[in-house]
Amino acid sequence: MEPILFVAQKAIIVNNNKVLIIREASTYKDGTNIGKWGVPGGRIKPEEHIVEALKREVLEETGLDVEVGAPVHVDEWFPRVRGEVWHIVATFRICTANKVSEIRLSDEHDAFQWIDANEIENYNLMVEDVRAIKAYFKL
């Protein structure tokens, strides 16, 4: 069976030189990284503009309204979801939010944290998200 291709957008949300990470909850029906940390974002819907898709995903997952900036990293991965192999190609973009104190997580995530460059190794982060965060911090 051929992998199913998805295009995704992920947000490197920056505040005071820290990046927002969120932890995947066991309640996420398409979850393949339960308990792991990553940055907000997700798959683009057909005919949805990439910036609008990222704003929608961030709002759904964190409750934050973000300004979407420049791409900082592109990556891909091949998770097995409900018996299917998916090929996900994602662009990670720098974002800012005005009201970072108002984070409201969806049921797909159960915790959040703001981390700086020195804290990356302290969290069980998804590999692709580590590469993106390091690209932002220029590590």
N, C-alpha and C positions, 0 to 999 in steps of 0.2 A: 504494500500500500504506500502510495506517495504521500509525503508530508503535506499538510494543509498550510498554505502560506498566509501569514498575518503580518500587517504593518502596525507598528506601535509607536507611541510617543511617550517619553518618560521625563519627569521634571526634576532637575537639580534645583530645589527651592533653597535660596540663600538668604540668611539673615544674620547679621553681625559676624560674618566670616564662618558661619556654621551651616551645615546642610541638613535638611529634614529627612529622616528615615522613618519608615513605618514597618511594623512586623505583621506578616501574613498570619491570619487566624485560621483555625480549623473549620470555621463556618464558610470559607470561600469555596464555592462549588467547583471552580476551575483551578483550585490551588494545587500546586506541585512543590511549593516551598514553605509548607506550614512551619511556623516558628522561626523562619529566616527573615532578615531585615532587608529592605530595599527602598528605593525611591518611588514616589507615587507615579502613576501613569497606567496606560493600557492600550488596548487595541482600537484602531480607527474603524469606524463604521463606514460602509460603502457610501461614497459621495460626500463624506464629511471632510472638511478642510483640516489639515494637520494641526494648526494652531487651535482651532475650535475643539478638536478632539482632545487635545492635551488639557485645555481649560476645563472641559467637561469631566474628564477622568480625575483631575486634581480636586475639583469641586465635589464629585461623588465620594472620593476616598478620604478627603481631609476636611471638607467644608470651606476650603480656602479659595478665594478668587485671586488668580495670579496674572501677572504680566509675563508674557512669554518672550524670551530673548533668544539669543543665538545658540545654535547647536554646539555642543562641546564634545560629543562622542557618538559613534554609531557602533552597534553590536548586533549579534544574532545568537539564538539558542534554539534547541530542539526538544522541548518538553513532551512527555507523553501525558495527554489529558483525556480522561474517559475512554481509554483504549485507542486513541488516535495520536499520531505523531504530528506535532505542530512545528512549523518553521516560523519563528518570530524574528522579524527584523525591526530594530528599534533605534530611533534617534533620541538621544538625551539632550535636553535643552535647558539652559540656565533660565530660572524663573525667580520672580520676587512676588511677595504677597504683602499687602498693606496691614492686615490685621492678623498677625501670626499667633496672637494669644487666643484666637477663636477656633482652634483646631477641633473638629468633630469627626471622628473616625467612622467609616462605614462598618458594616458587619464583616467585611472582608479582612479587616485589620484590627488588632487588639492592643496596640501600643505605638507610641511615637517617641522620637528622641531627636534632639539637635546635636550634631557631632561636628568636631573640627578635624583637621587633617591628622592630628595625633591620636584620634580615637577610632579610626577606621578598623584597626585590628581587634578592638575590644568587642565587636559585634559580629554575629554570624550572618554576614551579608551575602547576598547572591553575587556570584562571581562577576557577572556582567555589570552589576551596579557598582561593585568595587572599582572596576576599571573606569567607569564613568566618573565616579567621585574623585578618583585619583587624577583623572584628566582635568577636572575642574580645578583642583588644588595644584595642578602641574607637578605631580609627584612622579 
